[in-house]
Amino acid sequence: MELSYGCDWGGVAMGGSIDMLDAYLKWYRDVRIKGDLDYRSPTQYRRDLGLAA
């Protein structure tokens, strides 16, 4: 997973790593741009289709 590439996890507490993973998953789900969706984020794609508010 891109989140862990080149990271030194020494000294990162369990809570810190969970927070980082949570932020990454929210970005991946809502913000990242996808070519399959006409270079829009999944959230923007759903909004454009009228499936999300």
C-alpha positions as CSV (number, residue, x, y, z in Angstrom):
1,M,0.0,0.0,0.0
2,E,1.3,3.5,-0.8
3,L,0.9,4.6,2.8
4,S,3.7,2.3,4.0
5,Y,6.3,2.7,1.2
6,G,9.5,4.1,2.5
7,C,8.2,4.8,6.0
8,D,10.1,4.2,9.2
9,W,7.4,3.0,11.6
10,G,9.8,2.9,14.6
11,G,8.6,5.3,17.2
12,V,5.0,5.6,15.9
13,A,2.5,4.6,18.5
14,M,-0.4,2.3,17.6
15,G,-2.9,5.1,17.8
16,G,-0.8,7.3,15.5
17,S,-0.6,4.5,12.9
18,I,-4.3,3.9,13.1
19,D,-5.0,7.7,12.6
20,M,-2.7,7.7,9.6
21,L,-4.4,4.7,8.1
22,D,-7.8,6.2,8.6
23,A,-6.8,9.4,6.9
24,Y,-5.3,7.5,4.0
25,L,-8.5,5.4,3.5
26,K,-10.7,8.5,3.6
27,W,-8.5,10.1,1.0
28,Y,-8.5,6.9,-1.2
29,R,-12.2,6.5,-0.9
30,D,-13.3,10.2,-1.4
31,V,-10.6,12.4,-2.8
32,R,-8.2,10.5,-5.2
33,I,-8.6,11.2,-8.9
34,K,-9.4,8.2,-11.1
35,G,-9.0,8.0,-14.9
36,D,-11.9,5.5,-15.0
37,L,-14.2,8.2,-13.6
38,D,-13.2,10.8,-16.2
39,Y,-10.4,12.1,-13.9
40,R,-12.8,12.9,-11.1
41,S,-12.8,11.8,-7.5
42,P,-15.3,9.0,-6.6
43,T,-17.2,11.6,-4.5
44,Q,-17.4,14.1,-7.4
45,Y,-18.4,11.3,-9.8
46,R,-21.3,10.2,-7.5
47,R,-22.3,13.9,-7.0
48,D,-22.3,14.5,-10.8
49,L,-24.6,11.4,-11.3
50,G,-26.9,12.7,-8.6
51,L,-26.2,9.7,-6.3
52,A,-24.7,11.8,-3.5
53,A,-25.6,15.1,-1.9
